[in-house]
């Protein structure tokens, strides 16, 4: 759309805004009686699609034909006007359209309809899962650490990517080209996206894919955390660590390994860099610019008003915007920490030499995954946590199984830690951590220290005050259930605005914003069904409500659990540690939540997620044929257990009598 009045009110497009657009369109189109067909049939108060497109451009309601078609179809789907006879979309053709307010009859289409008009909700997919009368199945996740507000943040640009070998050079050529020249800004954009991580990239690609004029602004590396310092490099490292564990445990399977198993840490990290660079073209500036038609701006974006943003001296005007700046590692306030060369997820993948002794502060998913990986790769790892449970958000039984596995690997845990100070050690590059209370203290010495105590939303220097966007330094940008900020034209997605800090969640939040911001959608983030996984060995995966959520909400439930030690494939694979646990509504088979801990749990959880999304109960899962032998049989067996418990003594007695009569 061209430069028009920005919509305010309750910060979303309302009926009054549609009335204004309808009035503007009425003023420029030629409404009169028209005839078509043989014999001719008359249609009152009509305008022609092709004439309307021309008039919209002339009146500067639209910038070009594509813009006019987008505006026309949006108004059509909002019910402002429609085709007089068939259920046509708005087209630049000799088709007659009539304003809905001028109609004196009901149905818009007849039996000769050529098919449904464009329905944006169908095209973009249905994201909400909550059904009428049913409670949303998002678990209660603790809010940010009370100390988060005072914690410092990592400066991504200061950390950088190293070493600058051929793989990292290729990566940087894709995600932050040295010679990149920003384009000349268009007069106005349908959508400006700030941040090119998962949420920002999906927002930009999705909006451009439906014809929007889009600008994407990134100050550091396209691909965000996931590609550069998160999912991709960490899973590459974990795969190497899993290979080491498999070789060391080969004797369990009758395979003898002669000699000592050694790890070439440099080769492990070189593989990580090579695979990361191989994946990077998908997120590259060149692809988004040349193939997807997005205007890519490299530089720090700062809001200068409610509908404007400045980047590298250029001003971008927008109808809608998305904040997708993510988050960065939060650094705890431990005396002396700032004076030693600690690592975070932003720098640990730059290592080329394996630390002999590695300390890890924090026992969330990042800390636990990397602790197990480095232990298996040959470091001696100690994990420090302030409580007695690793992965505190997860099912306690599942977390304990992971802890036992890590201890079997040789990881040491320091529970209920009280940090006193951190300082340099006696040797070069040594780091000395002192813990304890007023009366006692204990010192640990490490060659490297990883800080994994959580992430803080990246909201600094964005000019959010100028844009009228409220925020909290701990929780990030304030959004409503439709992901709208306090400025109705600006939305936010991903880690900068969500307690669910997952790449896949940012992806689906972005899809929701495309619908809500550009196509009058009303999808709610609270309705999304959000699965997740931690890729330790064994893995932990979860979807829906935990037992503690069910108890807190006073929801009656029944739990069905199947141990992998009772599943044939797990026994054969030597992967018996773990279980499938599924909660259903008491007396019903509606699945309320599930946790899986075991080999490939992250893959298995999707079957339960699909069932929950489709409204398929646990009893129905028992009727799904699973290949034998597979680990996923444990899910079907939980369904079998549900069906068996329905056979009450009375029902069993009736069945026995029936069988006796038939003998």
C-alpha positions as CSV (number, residue, x, y, z in Angstrom):
1,X,0.0,0.0,0.0
2,X,1.1,3.6,-0.6
3,X,1.5,6.1,2.1
4,X,-1.8,6.3,3.9
5,X,-3.2,7.1,7.3
6,X,-1.6,4.7,9.9
7,X,-4.2,2.7,11.8
8,X,-4.3,3.2,15.5
9,X,-7.3,2.7,17.9
10,X,-6.8,-0.6,19.7
11,X,-3.6,-1.1,17.7
12,X,-5.2,-3.3,15.1
13,X,-7.2,-2.6,11.9
14,X,-10.8,-2.0,12.9
15,X,-14.1,-1.6,11.2
16,X,-13.7,2.2,11.1
17,X,-10.4,1.8,9.1
18,X,-12.2,-0.5,6.7
19,X,-15.0,2.1,6.3
20,X,-12.3,4.7,5.5
21,X,-10.8,2.5,2.8
22,X,-14.2,1.6,1.4
23,X,-15.0,5.3,1.2
24,X,-11.8,6.1,-0.6
25,X,-12.4,3.3,-3.1
26,X,-16.0,4.4,-3.7
27,X,-14.8,7.9,-4.5
28,X,-12.7,6.8,-7.4
29,X,-14.5,3.8,-9.0
30,X,-17.3,4.2,-11.5
31,X,-20.4,2.6,-10.0
32,X,-23.2,2.1,-12.5
33,X,-25.5,-0.5,-14.0
34,X,-23.6,-2.9,-16.3
35,X,-24.6,-5.7,-18.6
36,X,-22.9,-9.0,-19.5
37,X,-23.7,-12.3,-21.3
38,X,-26.1,-13.3,-24.0
39,X,-28.8,-12.5,-23.7
40,X,-27.5,-9.6,-21.7
41,X,-28.0,-9.6,-17.9
42,X,-28.0,-6.4,-15.9
43,X,-26.1,-5.8,-12.7
44,X,-26.7,-2.6,-10.6
45,X,-24.1,-0.5,-8.8
46,X,-21.1,-2.3,-10.1
47,X,-17.5,-1.4,-10.8
48,X,-15.0,-3.2,-13.1
49,X,-11.9,-4.9,-11.6
50,X,-9.4,-3.6,-14.3
51,X,-10.8,-0.1,-14.1
52,X,-10.5,-0.1,-10.3
53,X,-6.9,-1.1,-10.5
54,X,-6.1,1.8,-12.8
55,X,-8.0,4.2,-10.6
56,X,-6.3,3.0,-7.4
57,X,-2.9,3.6,-8.9
58,X,-3.9,7.1,-10.3
59,X,-5.3,8.1,-6.9
60,X,-2.1,6.8,-5.2
61,X,-4.1,4.3,-3.1
62,X,-1.6,1.8,-4.6
63,X,1.9,2.1,-6.0
64,X,1.5,-0.4,-8.8
65,X,-0.7,-3.2,-10.2
66,X,0.5,-5.8,-7.7
67,X,-0.1,-3.4,-4.8
68,X,-3.6,-2.7,-6.1
69,X,-4.4,-6.4,-6.3
70,X,-3.1,-7.0,-2.8
71,X,-5.3,-4.1,-1.5
72,X,-8.3,-5.3,-3.5
73,X,-8.1,-8.9,-2.2
74,X,-7.7,-7.7,1.4
75,X,-10.8,-5.6,1.1
76,X,-12.6,-8.4,-0.6
77,X,-11.7,-10.9,2.1
78,X,-12.8,-8.4,4.7
79,X,-16.2,-8.4,3.1
80,X,-16.1,-4.8,1.8
81,X,-17.1,-5.9,-1.8
82,X,-17.4,-9.1,-3.8
83,X,-18.0,-10.4,-7.3
84,X,-21.6,-10.0,-8.4
85,X,-22.1,-13.5,-9.5
86,X,-19.3,-16.0,-8.9
87,X,-16.9,-16.3,-6.0
88,X,-14.0,-14.6,-7.8
89,X,-10.9,-13.2,-6.2
90,X,-10.2,-9.5,-7.1
91,X,-8.5,-9.5,-10.5
92,X,-7.2,-7.0,-13.0
93,X,-9.8,-8.2,-15.5
94,X,-13.2,-7.3,-16.9
95,X,-15.1,-8.6,-13.9
96,X,-17.9,-6.9,-12.1
97,X,-17.8,-6.2,-8.3
98,X,-20.4,-4.7,-6.0
99,X,-19.9,-3.2,-2.5
100,X,-21.5,-5.4,0.2
101,X,-23.4,-2.4,1.6
102,X,-25.2,-2.1,-1.7
103,X,-26.5,-5.6,-1.7
104,X,-30.1,-6.6,-0.7
105,X,-29.7,-10.3,-0.8
106,X,-27.7,-13.0,1.0
107,X,-25.5,-15.6,-0.8
108,X,-22.6,-14.2,-2.8
109,X,-22.0,-17.3,-5.0
110,X,-24.2,-19.7,-6.9
111,X,-24.0,-23.3,-8.1
112,X,-22.0,-22.2,-11.2
113,X,-19.1,-20.8,-9.0
114,X,-15.7,-21.4,-10.5
115,X,-14.3,-22.2,-7.1
116,X,-13.6,-20.3,-3.9
117,X,-12.0,-16.9,-3.8
118,X,-8.6,-16.5,-2.3
119,X,-8.8,-17.1,1.4
120,X,-5.7,-15.9,3.1
121,X,-6.4,-18.0,6.2
122,X,-6.4,-21.2,4.1
123,X,-3.4,-20.1,2.1
124,X,-1.3,-19.4,5.2
125,X,-2.5,-22.3,7.2
126,X,-4.2,-22.7,10.5
127,X,-1.9,-22.2,13.4
128,X,-4.2,-22.2,16.4
129,X,-4.9,-25.5,18.1
130,X,-7.3,-24.6,21.0
131,X,-10.8,-25.7,20.4
132,X,-14.0,-24.2,21.8
133,X,-14.4,-25.1,25.4
134,X,-10.9,-26.5,25.7
135,X,-8.0,-25.1,27.7
136,X,-4.9,-24.2,25.8
137,X,-2.1,-26.7,26.4
138,X,0.9,-24.4,27.0
139,X,2.7,-25.3,30.2
140,X,3.6,-22.8,32.9
141,X,7.2,-21.8,32.3
142,X,9.0,-19.7,35.0
143,X,9.6,-16.1,34.1
144,X,13.1,-14.6,33.7
145,X,15.5,-14.7,36.5
146,X,14.9,-11.7,38.9
147,X,18.6,-10.8,38.5
148,X,18.4,-10.8,34.7
149,X,17.7,-7.1,34.6
150,X,21.1,-6.2,36.1
151,X,23.0,-8.7,34.1
152,X,25.3,-7.6,31.3
153,X,24.9,-8.9,27.7
154,X,27.4,-10.2,25.2
155,X,28.3,-7.8,22.4
156,X,27.9,-10.1,19.3
157,X,30.0,-7.9,17.1
158,X,32.8,-7.9,19.6
159,X,32.9,-11.7,19.7
160,X,32.9,-12.4,16.0
161,X,33.5,-15.6,14.0
162,X,36.9,-17.3,14.1
163,X,39.2,-18.8,12.8
164,X,39.0,-17.2,9.4
165,X,39.5,-20.4,7.5
166,X,37.8,-21.3,4.2
167,X,34.7,-22.5,5.9
168,X,34.1,-19.4,8.0
169,X,35.1,-17.2,5.1
170,X,32.3,-18.8,3.1
171,X,29.9,-18.4,6.0
172,X,30.6,-14.7,6.3
173,X,30.4,-14.2,2.6
174,X,26.8,-15.5,2.8
175,X,25.5,-14.0,6.1
176,X,27.5,-10.7,6.3
177,X,29.1,-10.0,2.9
178,X,32.0,-7.6,3.4
179,X,31.2,-5.7,0.2
180,X,27.5,-5.6,0.6
181,X,25.9,-2.3,-0.6
182,X,22.6,-1.5,0.9
183,X,19.8,-0.8,-1.6
184,X,18.1,2.6,-2.0
185,X,15.0,2.5,0.3
186,X,11.6,2.3,-1.4
187,X,9.1,5.0,-0.6
188,X,7.3,2.7,1.8
189,X,7.3,-0.9,2.8
190,X,4.5,-3.3,3.6
191,X,6.8,-4.8,6.2
192,X,10.2,-3.9,7.7
193,X,11.8,-6.7,9.7
194,X,14.5,-5.9,12.3
195,X,16.7,-8.9,12.9
196,X,17.5,-11.8,10.6
197,X,17.4,-14.8,12.9
198,X,14.7,-17.5,12.4
199,X,11.8,-15.3,13.2
200,X,13.0,-12.4,11.1
201,X,13.9,-14.5,8.1
202,X,10.5,-16.3,8.1
203,X,8.7,-13.0,8.5
204,X,10.6,-11.5,5.5
205,X,10.3,-14.5,3.2
206,X,6.7,-15.1,4.0
207,X,5.6,-11.5,3.5
208,X,7.6,-11.3,0.2
209,X,6.1,-14.6,-0.9
210,X,2.6,-13.1,-0.8
211,X,3.6,-10.1,-2.7
212,X,4.7,-7.7,0.0
213,X,7.3,-5.1,-0.3
214,X,9.8,-6.0,2.4
215,X,13.0,-4.7,4.0
216,X,15.2,-6.9,6.2
217,X,17.6,-5.2,8.6
218,X,20.5,-7.1,10.3
219,X,23.4,-5.6,12.2
220,X,25.4,-8.8,12.7
221,X,24.9,-12.1,10.9
222,X,21.9,-13.3,8.9
223,X,20.8,-16.7,10.3
224,X,20.9,-15.4,13.8
225,X,21.8,-17.7,16.7
226,X,20.5,-20.9,15.2
227,X,22.8,-21.0,12.2
228,X,25.8,-19.3,13.6
229,X,26.1,-20.0,17.4
230,X,23.2,-22.2,18.3
231,X,21.3,-25.2,16.8
232,X,23.5,-25.9,13.8
233,X,27.0,-25.8,15.4
234,X,25.9,-27.4,18.7
235,X,24.2,-30.3,17.0
236,X,27.3,-30.9,14.8
237,X,29.4,-31.0,18.0
238,X,26.9,-33.3,19.7
239,X,27.0,-35.7,16.8
240,X,30.7,-36.0,17.0
241,X,30.5,-36.6,20.8
242,X,27.8,-39.3,20.2
243,X,30.1,-41.0,17.8
244,X,32.9,-41.1,20.4
245,X,30.5,-42.6,23.0
246,X,29.3,-45.3,20.5
247,X,32.9,-46.4,19.8
248,X,33.8,-46.5,23.5
249,X,30.7,-48.5,24.3
250,X,31.1,-50.9,21.3
251,X,32.1,-53.7,23.6
252,X,28.5,-53.9,24.7
253,X,27.6,-55.1,21.2
254,X,30.4,-57.6,20.8
255,X,32.6,-55.3,18.9
256,X,36.2,-55.1,20.1
257,X,38.2,-51.9,19.6
258,X,42.0,-52.5,19.7
259,X,43.9,-49.7,21.1
260,X,42.8,-46.4,22.6
261,X,40.0,-44.3,21.2
262,X,41.3,-40.8,20.5
263,X,39.6,-37.6,19.5
264,X,41.0,-35.1,17.0
265,X,39.3,-32.0,18.5
266,X,40.6,-29.8,15.7
267,X,39.0,-32.1,13.1
268,X,35.7,-32.1,15.1
269,X,35.6,-28.3,15.0
270,X,36.6,-28.2,11.4
271,X,33.7,-30.4,10.6
272,X,31.4,-28.1,12.5
273,X,32.6,-25.1,10.6
274,X,32.4,-26.9,7.2
275,X,28.8,-28.1,7.8
276,X,27.7,-24.7,9.1
277,X,29.1,-23.0,6.0
278,X,27.4,-25.6,3.8
279,X,24.0,-24.8,5.3
280,X,24.5,-21.0,5.3
281,X,23.4,-20.2,1.7
282,X,19.8,-20.7,2.7
283,X,20.0,-17.7,5.0
284,X,22.3,-15.6,2.8
285,X,21.9,-12.0,1.9
286,X,22.2,-12.9,-1.7
287,X,19.3,-15.4,-1.6
288,X,17.0,-13.0,0.1
289,X,17.8,-10.2,-2.2
290,X,18.1,-11.9,-5.6
291,X,15.7,-14.8,-5.2
292,X,13.1,-13.6,-2.7
293,X,13.0,-9.9,-3.7
294,X,13.7,-8.6,-0.2
295,X,15.6,-5.4,0.3
296,X,18.4,-6.4,2.6
297,X,20.1,-3.7,4.8
298,X,23.2,-4.5,6.7
299,X,23.5,-2.2,9.7
300,X,21.9,-1.4,13.1
301,X,18.3,-0.4,12.8
302,X,16.9,2.2,15.1
303,X,13.3,3.4,15.2
304,X,12.9,7.2,14.6
305,X,9.1,7.3,14.9
306,X,6.0,5.2,15.0
307,X,6.4,4.1,11.4
308,X,10.0,4.8,10.4
309,X,13.4,3.2,11.0
310,X,16.9,4.4,10.3
311,X,19.7,2.1,9.2
312,X,23.1,3.2,8.0
313,X,21.9,6.8,7.5
314,X,18.9,5.8,5.4
315,X,15.3,6.1,6.6
316,X,12.8,3.3,5.9
317,X,9.1,4.0,6.1
318,X,6.7,1.2,6.8
319,X,3.1,0.2,7.1
320,X,4.0,-2.6,9.5
321,X,7.2,-3.8,11.2
322,X,8.4,-6.8,13.0
323,X,11.0,-6.8,15.8
324,X,13.0,-10.1,15.7
325,X,16.3,-9.2,17.3
326,X,16.4,-12.3,19.5
327,X,18.5,-12.4,22.6
328,X,22.1,-12.8,23.7
329,X,23.9,-14.6,26.6
330,X,23.2,-13.0,30.0
331,X,26.3,-12.7,32.2
332,X,25.7,-13.3,36.0
333,X,27.0,-10.8,38.5
334,X,29.8,-13.0,40.0
335,X,32.7,-11.0,41.4
336,X,35.7,-11.2,39.1
337,X,33.9,-12.9,36.2
338,X,34.3,-9.9,33.9
339,X,38.1,-10.1,34.4
340,X,38.6,-13.6,33.0
341,X,38.3,-14.9,29.4
342,X,35.0,-16.8,29.9
343,X,33.1,-18.4,27.0
344,X,29.4,-18.3,26.0
345,X,27.5,-20.0,23.2
346,X,28.6,-17.1,21.0
347,X,32.3,-17.9,21.4
348,X,32.7,-21.6,22.3
349,X,32.3,-22.7,18.7
350,X,35.4,-20.6,17.9
351,X,37.6,-23.0,19.9
352,X,40.3,-24.9,18.0
353,X,41.9,-26.5,21.1
354,X,40.1,-28.7,23.6
355,X,40.1,-27.4,27.1
356,X,41.5,-30.1,29.5
357,X,39.2,-28.8,32.3
358,X,36.0,-27.1,31.5
359,X,33.7,-25.4,34.1
360,X,30.1,-24.8,33.1
361,X,27.9,-22.3,35.0
362,X,24.3,-23.1,34.4
363,X,22.3,-26.4,33.9
364,X,19.7,-25.4,31.4
365,X,19.6,-27.0,27.9
366,X,22.6,-25.1,26.5
367,X,24.9,-25.8,29.5
368,X,23.8,-29.5,29.8
369,X,24.2,-30.3,26.0
370,X,27.6,-28.7,25.8
371,X,28.8,-30.2,29.1
372,X,28.0,-33.7,27.9
373,X,29.5,-33.1,24.5
374,X,32.9,-31.8,25.8
375,X,33.1,-34.5,28.4
376,X,32.7,-37.2,25.7
377,X,35.3,-35.3,23.5
378,X,37.9,-35.6,26.3
379,X,37.5,-32.6,28.6
380,X,36.9,-33.0,32.3
381,X,33.7,-31.1,32.9
382,X,32.1,-29.7,36.1
383,X,28.6,-28.2,36.0
384,X,27.7,-25.6,38.6
385,X,24.0,-25.0,39.4
386,X,22.2,-23.1,42.2
387,X,19.6,-25.9,42.8
388,X,19.5,-29.6,43.0
389,X,17.9,-30.3,39.6
390,X,19.4,-29.9,36.1
391,X,17.0,-28.7,33.4
392,X,14.6,-27.3,36.1
393,X,11.8,-26.7,33.6
394,X,11.6,-30.4,32.7
395,X,9.9,-33.4,34.2
396,X,11.9,-34.3,37.3
397,X,12.0,-38.0,36.5
398,X,13.2,-37.3,33.0
399,X,15.9,-34.8,34.1
400,X,17.2,-37.3,36.6
401,X,17.7,-39.9,33.9
402,X,19.8,-37.4,31.9
403,X,21.8,-36.5,35.0
404,X,22.6,-40.2,35.6
405,X,23.7,-40.6,32.0
406,X,26.0,-37.6,32.2
407,X,27.5,-38.8,35.5
408,X,28.2,-42.2,33.8
409,X,30.0,-40.2,31.1
410,X,32.2,-38.7,33.9
411,X,30.6,-35.2,34.3
412,X,30.8,-33.8,37.8
413,X,27.9,-31.7,39.3
414,X,28.3,-29.0,42.0
415,X,24.7,-28.6,43.3
416,X,23.4,-25.7,45.4
417,X,26.4,-23.6,44.4
418,X,27.0,-20.2,46.0
419,X,29.6,-18.2,44.0
420,X,32.1,-16.2,45.9
421,X,34.5,-15.0,43.2
422,X,36.3,-15.9,40.0
423,X,40.0,-15.0,39.4
424,X,43.0,-16.0,37.4
425,X,44.8,-19.2,38.4
426,X,48.5,-19.9,38.9
427,X,49.1,-21.2,35.3
428,X,48.7,-19.4,32.1
429,X,45.0,-19.1,30.9
430,X,43.9,-20.8,34.1
431,X,40.6,-19.7,35.7
432,X,40.0,-20.2,39.4
433,X,36.4,-20.4,40.8
434,X,35.8,-20.0,44.5
435,X,32.5,-21.2,45.9
436,X,31.1,-21.6,49.4
437,X,29.5,-19.6,52.2
438,X,30.8,-17.2,54.8
439,X,32.5,-20.0,56.8
440,X,33.8,-22.4,54.1
441,X,35.0,-22.1,50.6
442,X,36.2,-24.5,47.9
443,X,38.3,-23.6,44.8
444,X,38.0,-25.2,41.4
445,X,40.6,-24.6,38.6
446,X,39.7,-24.7,34.9
447,X,41.3,-24.1,31.6
448,X,38.1,-22.7,30.2
449,X,34.8,-21.5,31.7
450,X,31.4,-21.6,29.9
451,X,28.7,-19.3,31.1
452,X,25.2,-20.7,30.2
453,X,22.9,-18.9,32.7
454,X,20.2,-17.8,30.3
455,X,19.5,-15.3,27.6
456,X,18.5,-11.7,27.8
457,X,16.4,-10.1,25.1
458,X,18.3,-7.8,22.6
459,X,16.4,-4.5,22.9
460,X,19.2,-2.0,23.5
461,X,19.6,0.9,21.1
462,X,16.5,0.0,19.1
463,X,14.7,3.3,19.7
464,X,11.7,1.6,21.1
465,X,10.7,4.7,23.0
466,X,10.5,6.7,19.8
467,X,8.3,4.0,18.2
468,X,5.9,3.9,21.2
469,X,6.8,0.3,22.0
470,X,6.9,-0.8,25.6
471,X,9.4,-3.3,26.9
472,X,10.9,-4.9,29.9
473,X,14.7,-5.4,30.2
474,X,14.2,-9.0,31.5
475,X,11.1,-10.2,29.5
476,X,11.7,-8.2,26.3
477,X,9.2,-6.4,24.1
478,X,5.7,-6.3,25.4
479,X,3.2,-8.0,23.1
480,X,-0.4,-9.0,23.3
481,X,-1.8,-12.4,22.3
482,X,-1.7,-11.5,18.6
483,X,2.0,-10.5,19.0
484,X,1.2,-6.8,18.6
485,X,3.3,-4.4,20.6
486,X,1.9,-1.2,22.2
487,X,2.3,0.3,18.7
488,X,-0.4,-1.3,16.6
489,X,1.7,-1.2,13.5
490,X,4.7,-3.0,15.1
491,X,4.8,-6.7,16.1
492,X,7.5,-8.8,17.8
493,X,8.5,-12.5,17.4
494,X,11.1,-14.9,18.8
495,X,13.3,-14.6,21.8
496,X,12.9,-10.9,22.1
497,X,9.3,-11.3,23.0
498,X,8.7,-14.9,24.1
499,X,9.4,-17.2,27.0
500,X,9.6,-20.1,24.5
501,X,13.2,-19.6,23.2
502,X,13.2,-22.1,20.3
503,X,13.9,-21.7,16.7
504,X,10.7,-23.5,15.7
505,X,8.7,-21.2,18.0
506,X,10.1,-18.1,16.3
507,X,9.3,-19.6,13.0
508,X,5.6,-20.1,13.8
509,X,5.3,-16.8,15.6
510,X,6.5,-15.2,12.3
511,X,3.9,-17.1,10.3
512,X,1.3,-15.8,12.7
513,X,2.5,-12.2,12.4
514,X,2.2,-12.4,8.6
515,X,-1.4,-13.3,9.0
516,X,-2.2,-10.9,11.8
517,X,-0.3,-7.9,10.5
518,X,-1.0,-8.2,6.7
519,X,-4.2,-10.1,6.4
520,X,-6.5,-9.1,9.3
521,X,-5.8,-12.4,11.1
522,X,-6.6,-12.9,14.8
523,X,-4.4,-15.9,15.6
524,X,-3.3,-16.1,19.2
525,X,0.1,-17.2,20.3
526,X,-1.5,-18.7,23.5
527,X,-3.2,-21.3,21.2
528,X,-0.1,-22.7,19.7
529,X,0.9,-26.2,20.6
530,X,4.7,-26.0,21.4
531,X,6.9,-29.1,21.5
532,X,10.6,-28.9,22.3
533,X,13.6,-31.2,22.8
534,X,17.0,-31.1,24.6
535,X,19.5,-33.1,22.6
536,X,21.4,-34.7,25.4
537,X,22.0,-38.5,25.3
538,X,19.3,-39.6,26.1
539,X,17.2,-36.8,24.6
540,X,14.3,-35.2,26.5
541,X,11.3,-34.0,24.5
542,X,8.0,-32.5,25.7
543,X,4.7,-31.2,24.4
544,X,1.6,-29.8,26.3
545,X,1.2,-29.7,30.1
546,X,3.4,-31.1,32.7
547,X,2.0,-32.9,35.8
548,X,2.7,-29.8,37.9
549,X,0.6,-27.7,35.5
550,X,-2.3,-30.2,35.7
551,X,-2.1,-30.1,39.5
552,X,-1.9,-26.3,39.7
553,X,-4.8,-25.9,37.3
554,X,-6.8,-28.6,39.2
555,X,-7.3,-30.6,36.0
556,X,-8.2,-34.3,36.7
557,X,-5.9,-36.5,34.7
558,X,-4.6,-40.0,34.2
559,X,-1.0,-40.8,33.3
560,X,0.2,-43.7,31.1
561,X,3.8,-44.5,31.1
562,X,5.9,-47.1,29.1
563,X,9.5,-47.8,30.0
564,X,11.9,-48.3,27.1
565,X,13.3,-51.3,29.1
566,X,10.0,-53.0,28.1
567,X,10.2,-52.1,24.4
568,X,11.8,-54.6,22.1
569,X,13.7,-52.1,19.9
570,X,15.1,-50.3,22.8
571,X,16.3,-53.6,24.3
572,X,17.9,-54.6,21.0
573,X,19.6,-51.2,20.6
574,X,20.8,-51.1,24.2
575,X,18.9,-47.9,24.7
576,X,16.7,-49.0,27.6
577,X,17.1,-45.9,29.7
578,X,14.0,-43.7,29.5
579,X,10.3,-43.8,29.0
580,X,7.2,-42.4,27.2
581,X,4.8,-40.6,29.6
582,X,1.4,-39.4,28.4
583,X,-1.2,-37.5,30.4
584,X,-4.9,-37.6,29.4
585,X,-8.0,-36.0,30.8
586,X,-9.5,-38.3,33.4
587,X,-12.2,-40.5,32.0
588,X,-11.3,-39.4,28.4
589,X,-8.6,-40.0,25.9
590,X,-7.8,-36.3,25.2
591,X,-4.0,-35.9,25.4
592,X,-3.1,-33.1,27.7
593,X,0.7,-33.4,27.6
594,X,3.6,-35.9,27.1
595,X,7.2,-36.3,28.0
596,X,9.7,-38.6,26.3
597,X,13.2,-39.3,27.5
598,X,15.2,-41.7,25.4
599,X,17.1,-42.1,22.2
600,X,15.4,-40.1,19.4
601,X,12.9,-38.6,21.8
602,X,13.0,-35.3,19.7
603,X,11.8,-37.2,16.7
604,X,9.2,-39.3,18.5
605,X,7.4,-36.3,20.2
606,X,6.1,-35.2,16.8
607,X,3.7,-38.2,16.6
608,X,2.1,-37.0,19.8
609,X,2.1,-33.4,18.7
610,X,0.3,-34.3,15.5
611,X,-2.3,-36.3,17.4
612,X,-2.9,-33.4,19.8
613,X,-3.1,-30.9,16.9
614,X,-5.6,-33.0,15.1
615,X,-7.7,-33.7,18.1
616,X,-6.8,-37.4,18.0
617,X,-7.1,-39.2,21.3
618,X,-4.8,-41.7,22.9
619,X,-7.2,-44.5,22.2
620,X,-6.9,-43.7,18.5
621,X,-3.1,-43.9,18.6
622,X,-3.5,-47.5,19.8
623,X,-5.1,-48.2,16.5
624,X,-2.3,-46.8,14.4
625,X,-0.1,-49.6,13.0
626,X,3.6,-49.0,13.9
627,X,6.4,-50.8,12.2
628,X,8.0,-53.5,14.4
629,X,10.4,-53.1,16.0
630,X,10.6,-49.4,16.6
631,X,10.9,-47.2,19.6
632,X,7.7,-45.4,18.7
633,X,5.8,-48.6,19.6
634,X,6.1,-47.3,23.2
635,X,3.5,-44.6,22.2
636,X,1.1,-47.1,20.8
637,X,1.6,-49.3,23.9
638,X,0.5,-46.3,26.0
639,X,-2.6,-46.3,23.9
640,X,-3.1,-50.0,24.5
641,X,-2.8,-49.4,28.2
642,X,-5.5,-46.7,28.0
643,X,-7.9,-49.1,26.2
644,X,-7.2,-51.8,28.7
645,X,-8.2,-49.7,31.6
646,X,-11.5,-49.1,30.0
647,X,-12.3,-52.8,30.4
648,X,-13.9,-52.5,33.9
649,X,-14.8,-55.6,35.8
650,X,-18.4,-55.2,34.7
651,X,-17.4,-55.0,31.1
652,X,-15.1,-57.9,31.4
653,X,-17.8,-60.0,33.0
654,X,-20.2,-59.2,30.1
655,X,-17.5,-60.2,27.6
656,X,-16.9,-63.5,29.3
657,X,-20.7,-64.3,29.3
658,X,-20.9,-63.4,25.7
659,X,-18.0,-65.6,24.8
660,X,-19.5,-68.5,26.8
661,X,-22.7,-68.2,24.8
662,X,-20.9,-68.4,21.6
663,X,-18.9,-71.6,22.5
